[in-house]
């Protein structure tokens, strides 16, 4: 199975992860226009208030997604 997912934030990343669990042999490509695949919306108030100092803790980049799910990502320039 070949699947192309347009948009890699919460819905796209969730769809890619679910597809990978359902079919380990599927060819899954995620297209995202930003440099980050997904981010933790619920963590933003903690970052803004200063409870969390490192903004990277709320973000997922292509490398983090590629490792466990073997999904290539095509980021727009």
C-alpha positions in Angstrom: 0.0 0.0 0.0 1.2 3.5 -0.8 -0.1 6.5 1.2 0.6 10.2 0.9 -0.4 12.4 3.9 -0.6 16.1 3.3 0.0 18.0 6.5 2.2 16.6 9.3 0.9 18.3 12.4 -1.3 16.4 14.9 -3.7 14.7 12.4 -1.1 13.8 9.8 1.4 12.4 12.3 -1.3 10.4 14.0 -2.5 9.0 10.7 1.0 8.1 9.7 1.6 6.3 13.1 -1.7 4.5 12.9 -1.1 3.4 9.3 2.4 2.1 10.2 0.9 0.0 13.1 -1.7 -1.4 10.7 0.8 -2.2 7.9 4.5 -2.3 8.5 5.2 -2.7 4.8 3.1 0.4 3.7 4.9 3.2 1.9 3.9 6.3 3.8 5.1 9.8 2.9 4.2 12.8 4.9 4.3 16.3 3.3 4.6 19.2 5.7 5.5 22.8 4.8 7.2 23.7 8.1 10.4 22.2 9.6 8.4 20.4 12.3 6.2 17.4 11.9 4.1 17.8 15.0 3.9 19.7 18.2 2.3 19.3 21.6 -0.4 21.9 21.7 -1.2 21.1 25.3 2.4 22.0 26.3 2.3 25.6 24.9 1.0 27.2 28.1 3.8 25.6 30.1 6.4 27.0 27.6 4.8 30.5 27.5 4.6 30.6 31.3 8.2 29.6 31.7 7.6 26.3 33.4 9.2 24.5 30.4 12.4 26.3 29.2 13.3 24.2 26.2 10.9 24.8 23.2 12.2 21.6 21.5 10.5 19.5 24.1 7.1 20.3 22.5 8.2 19.7 18.9 8.7 16.7 16.8 11.0 16.9 13.8 11.2 14.5 10.8 14.1 12.6 12.4 12.1 11.8 15.5 9.2 10.6 13.4 11.4 8.5 11.0 13.0 6.4 13.7 10.1 4.6 15.2 7.7 4.6 12.3 9.9 4.5 9.2 7.9 7.2 7.4 9.8 9.5 5.0 9.0 13.2 5.2 9.0 15.8 2.5 9.4 19.3 4.0 8.8 22.3 1.8 11.7 24.7 1.4 
